[in-house]
Amino acid sequence: MTAPPVSAEPKIDQEPRPLLLLAWLLAVALFAPVLGWLVQIWTTSVYDAHGVLVPFLAIGMVLGARGTLAAAPRSPETVGLGLTGAGLALLLTALLMNFKLLGGAALVVVIAGMVWTLWGRTVLRLVAFPLAFLFLMLPLNYPLEIFIGFPLRLVSTKLSAMLLGLLGLNVTVSGTVISTPNFSVAIESPCSGLKTLSALLMAGLVLSYFLHKRWWHRALIALLILPTAVFANALRNTAITLIGHLYGEDAAMGWLHAFSGLAVFLLAMVLLILISETLLWRRKSTSV
């Protein structure tokens, strides 16, 4: 008498589904005020509207790795409850302080804790990138403006002045004001490049995740997102100043100024794609 053959297929249908469903429903109920606030931000703020795409992109990342996740060993670990508890403590603090941004961060922490608790550290490691990516759904422009907005404006101003000097213009810089003999422009908060940076960070990380498997490729692209955004924004400021110098304020601050933000993002994306393609080309050439 022979034993029945053992299936090599991973058993992925062993989660306590009623408990799982209850846990997620409870999480949604607890975070309802934060989720409502996020939806309001996404639908009313032009600076953070891209955040609505982040959860769907994170889900796409997880679905793209479903084969690897299906084969991964699943071993629930109660230690994950500690991370879940920490996230709930953050949520309580956020609600008491009316600090919704902290509540959004707490949501990501709780999701990570639940994944660790229900499926174990192997699954948590496999979905670590999509989970970290969820932080980009939060409205980060305001805190970023506080911490790095002014330094970015200074860098953009100096870089723009340098580019204008290379074009032969006599340029003077005072703080974040660029002046030519015929035109002056102040690089204010909306022109700091933060809006471009937030959207570019999301797009660049998606690009690196789906096209690159080597960790250092992903890390290099992530590190180059900030200088790429700054450089593209400096080109925008250079173009506006040059047109203002040659054709006057109306030409520089009219439709060109209004639509140049989109042009900056597209230019930055093209630069990131070129970097990505260069890395892929080098990988193919070295593997031949």
WOGI-V188675 format. One record per helix or strand. SS is the DSSP state (alpha for helix, beta for strand). FROM is the first residue (numbers start at 0). LEN is the number of residues. Records with the same first field share a line. If there is no record, write none. Layout:
SS: FROM-LEN ; FROM-LEN
//
This chain:
alpha: 16-14 ; 31-13 ; 50-14 ; 65-6 ; 79-18 ; 99-20 ; 120-6 ; 127-10 ; 140-26 ; 188-3 ; 193-18 ; 214-33 ; 248-5 ; 254-33
beta: 171-3 ; 176-3 ; 183-3
//
